[in-house]
Amino acid sequence: MKQVSCECGYSARSESEDQIVSTVLQHVAIDHPDLAPSVTPDVVRGWIEIVP
């Protein structure tokens, strides 16, 4: 399982890296619009952790 956890407490989990990237980009756009311009798919991929 892959996961990205946001400092605000939000987390996204999926087996699909593409799904996590899409979900996190949507979260950033809605909840952290000031950061959205600097958060690219490659940035999100760097945040992905493998969890049990």
Order of alpha helices (4+ residues) and beta strands (2+ residues): beta-beta-alpha-alpha-beta
